[in-house]
């Protein structure tokens, strides 16, 4: 079975023993240096595009994201300097440089939000806000294009929210079980080219809030 492309971001609890078990894929754990190299909206969009749709050139990515090829080329080189993307010479035809993602997802430890360096804390904040912005953008894109999809796919989507009264321990347990459930479906993923099979984006959010 051909492995599907992946674009996952896991925000972990600080305590190692409380972290959900990592799936059996190649995920990169962000540290202070790599976070500062990634925490830029266009860089995160470039990395996401390469994970979701596979290798591409700076020009192709510029057209896809509505940016200049000069901007995408510069930020791809910055991503490469921090090890997030690598050359994909097997796709090259001619002189244009092809890029691919170096890993399948990111593991973000919220201890970075408490780093003694304010620049790291700022980068962590930028990173998380861009993740939230990406989720909102992807959902808005789906709502704007849903009529382009078949009735079967329209009926196979979800946009729900729920409120529970939980303790922190119960919330962590819920998050672990949600992640485990999603990962259990990765083993069932149909091979590339299977009729009606598409990439499906899944967002999970769990956070406390006050009604005051």
Order of alpha helices (4+ residues) and beta strands (2+ residues): beta-beta-alpha-alpha-beta-alpha-alpha-beta-beta-beta-alpha-alpha-alpha
